[in-house]
Amino acid sequence: MTDAAGLSGRALEWHKAGQKVAIATVVETWGSAPRPVGSQLVIDGTGRMEGSVSGGCVEGAVIVEALEAVEDGGARLLDFGVSDDEAFAVGLACGGRIRILVEPVGGAFPLDVLEALVAARVAREPVAYVADLNGTERGLAQVEAFPDRFRLDRSGVQEDSTTFVAIHNPPLRMVVVGGVHIAQHLLPIARSCGYDVTLVDPRPAFAAPERFPDTVISDDWPDAALDAIGLDARTAVVTLTHDPKLDDPAIYAALRTDVFYLGCLGSKRTHAKRVDRLAQAGFSAADIARIHAPVGLDIGGRSPAEIAVSIMAQVTERLRKR
């Protein structure tokens, strides 16, 4: 599924199509578990699945439990791993261990809660799914209930050992200004890292759909395009045109929002001139310091593909270490 609802939306879609559906969620991990807490797998009554809770090593066992759960409507809390021998039997290396919560939609996972969760994700509103691992209570919570978990994007079990909190922050987005060669490599990389990607370029030759297949393209002027997109703290903006007439409006628009990353192509000399223009436009030194320029980590890359890798690495560093 490619919309903002993610796997929750897929589960709701299958349920509305008349399928019996279960959602499996990683609630705790120890050791070498291959998938982080919060990872999900959606399974329908025919065994069709989407997502992953273990990279493939325990999916078969989870599906068996899910098929039983959709018949009786009850939740399952599964534990895999424990010892090295047991871990090897289900494909977990070096004694890794994971706990997985399996919940049938319309049973243990209330339908109204799922519908509200999907609606929040489509609206790009942060929300948490809260489940009592020892009981039947399920519901949604807002940011103020778990501020640290939302800030760190970290799902997990609370200190009471029974309350599981699954953080559903808005999907990450990357907006790239400039349909240049670097963008042709950067956009697919960003997409593979889980970002919803958009290309902005008013120049038809650069933003031709055949150059950027399966990509949302805006041919509006950059500031208008970014305003229409609606930038937020889950958005990264990268300007690549190397033309102040196009880059500067995008930079101005991004600096007026709380985007978590703003990177701009250009040499140190080019950036110095950019800084002067921004200062003259009234931006403060703190505003200007938010810009990553020259864009990307200094890995010595020269080709468009290598520069794209360096940009994605810097975006990831900024996201995970802030």
N, C-alpha and C positions, 0 to 999 in steps of 0.2 A: 504494500500500500504506500502511495507516495504523498498522501495528504498529511496535514499537521496532526491528525489524530493518532498516527502510528499504529502499534499493535493493538492498542485499546480499540481504535476505530475498526480494525480488521475483525476483532472479536465481536463487536456490535454488528458489523455488516453481516457476518456469517450467521449470527443469532437471528437477525431480522429476516434472513433468507430461509429460515426454518431449520437450521442445523443446531444440533446440540454442541455446545462449545465450552471448553475449559481454558482457563488462563493459569499457566505455571510461572511462578516468580521466584527467583533466587532471593532468599531472605537472610542467609548468613553464609560465610565462607571461612575456611581455615586453610593454611598451607598453600598448595599449588593449584587451587581451584581455578579453572580456565576462564570463567566468566564472572564479572563483578556482581555485587549485590544490586538488585533491581532489574537484572536481565530477565527477559520474559520469553515465553514460548506459548503460542496460541494453538490449540488442537481442537479439531471438530470431531463429531461422532464417527466419521469415516477414517480417522487417522491422519487426515490432512493437517499439516502444521506449517507455521511460519514463526520465525524468530529462533532463539537459541538460549538454553540455560547452562550449557556445558561445552559448547563447541562440538557437540556430537557424541561425546562419550557416554552420557547417561540418558540421552533423549529417548531411546527405546523403552527404558524402564519407566520414564515419566509418562510416555504415551499410554502405556498399559494402565497405569494408575488413573490417568485422565479419562480414559474410556470407561473405567469403572465409576469414576466420580460423576460423569455426566448422566449416568443411569440412576444413581441414588441421590444426587444433589448435594452431597456432603463434601467438605474440604478434606484434603490430605496434606499432612506435613511430612515430607520425605527426607530421609537422612542418608547420604551416600558418602562412603569413604572410610573413615575411622582408622582402620589399620592399613598397612602397606598392601597386604594380600587382598583385602576387600577393595581397596582403591584400584588395584590393578584389574580386578574382575570387572569393574565398570568403566575402566579407562582413565582413572585419575592418577596422574604420575606422582610419585614420591609422597604418598599418603595424604594427598589433598582431600578436603572434605567440604561438602556443600549441603545446605538444607534448602528444600524447595517446597513452596506452598502451592498446592493445586486447588483451584476454586472453579466450580462450574458456574457459568453465567446463568442468572435466574435462580440459582440455588445459593451456595455459600457466598457467591459474588452477586449482590443484589443488582437487578437490572437498572433500577433508577440511579444507583450510584455509578454504574458504568456509563450510563447516558450523560450524567452530569460531568463525569471525568472527560469524556470525549468532547463535550461542548466546551469545556474549559481549555482543552488543548487546541481546539480549532480557533478559539478566540485569543490564543497566546496568553492565557492567564495561568500563572503558576498555581499548582494545587498539589496536595499530598493525599494519597490513598492510605488510610489507616486501618489496620486489621488486628484483631485480638487473636493471637495464635492459639490460645487455649479456649477460645469461645467463638461466638457467632457474630459479635459486634463488628460492623464495617461502616466506614464513612469517609468523608473528605474533610480536609483541614486546610486553612489558609497559611500564608507565609508567617504570620505572627505567632503561630503555634509552634513552629520549628525553624526559627530564623537561621540558625547555624547550618542545619541540614540543607535548606534552600540555597544558602550562600555557597556552600561547598558542593552542591549538587550530589548529596550523599544520602542514599537510602540506607536503612538499617533497622536493627532491633534496639529499642530503648533500654535504659538501664533496668527496667522492671523485668526484662527478659521475656516479656509476653506481647508487647506492643510493637508491631512492625509498621514502619513508615516508609512508603514508596514515594519518592520525590518525582513529580512530573513538572519539571520546568519547561517553558516553551522550547520548541526545537531550536537548535542552533541555526543561524543563518549567515551566509556570506554574500555580500554584494560587491561585485567587481566592476569597477568603472574602466572601460577600455577593452575593446575586443581584439587585443594584440596576441602575439604568439604565446606569451607567458600565460595569458588567460586560458588559452586552449588546453594547457596542461594543469593549471591551478584549479579550474572549476571541477574537472573530474576527480582530482585528488580530494578536494573539499567535500564533494558529494560522497565519496567512499568513506570519509571520516564522519559522516552523519550530518552534514550541513545541508540545509535547503539553500540552493544557490540561485543567484540572479545576476545577469549581465546587464550593465547599463552602458549604452553607447548610441548617440543620435546619428552616427555615421553609418549609413546602410551597408557600405562595403565592408566595414569592420564587424558589424553585428549581424552578418548574414546567417540565417538559421542553419545552412549547410556547414558552416564553420563551427557551430555550437549546437549540435543535435541534442535533443532532450533537455534543453536549457530554457528557462524563462528569460526572455529578452525584453528590455524596455528601451525604446528609442526616444524617450523624453530627454530633455536637458537634465544633466545629472542632479542638480539641486531639486528640481521638480520630481524626478524619479525617486530620489531618496525620501522626500517628504511623503510621497504617495505610498511607498513601502511601509513607512512607519518604523524608524530605527529604535532599538531598545538595547538593554544590557545583555541580550543573548545574540547580538549581531556584530559581525566583523565587517569592516569596510576596507577595501584595497583599491587604490587608484593607480592605474597603469598607463594612462595615455601619454604621460610626459608632456602634456600640453596644458599650461595654466588655464586656458579658456575653458577646459573641460574638468581638469582635476580640481581647481580651486573652488568652484561652486559645490562640488561633492564634499570637499574637506570642510568648508564652512558649515554645510548642512550636518555633517557627522559630528563636528565639534560642539554643536548646539544640543546634542543628545548624549546619552550615557552608553554609547556603543563600547564594548569591552576592548575592541582593537581597531586601530586606524593605522594602516600602513601605506606609504606613498613611494612609488618608484622615483628614482632620480639620484644623482650623485650628491656628495656633500655640498658642492658648490650650488647645485640646483636647489637643494633644500635650504641653504642659507638665503637665497633669493626668496624662496617660499616663506621663510620665517619673517622676512621684512614685510612682505605683502600682508601676512596675517596680522602682524603687529599694527600696521597701518589701518587694517580693517577693524581694529579694536579688540582683538583676541589677546588674552593675558599670557604671560610666560608659562603659567601652569596649563593653560589650554594647549598651547603649542607643544609643550613637553609630552603630551599624550600621543603625539605622532611618532610612529616608528619609521625612521628614514635615515639612510637608505633602507628600503624595505627588506625584510628577511634577516635570518641569522647569517652571520659571516662564516659560511662553510666553504668559501672559495668557488662557488658555482658560477658558471659562465653561460651555459646554454639556457634557453627558455625553460626547459624541463627542470634543470638543476635550480634555477631561481625560484620556480614554482615550489619545489620541495623546501627550499629555505624559507619561503613565506609561510607555508603550511606549518613548518616546524615552529616558527616564531608565534604564529597564531595559537598553536597548541600550548606552547610554553606560557603565553599570556593567560590563556583560559585556565590552565591547571595550577599555576603558581600564584595567581593573584590573591 
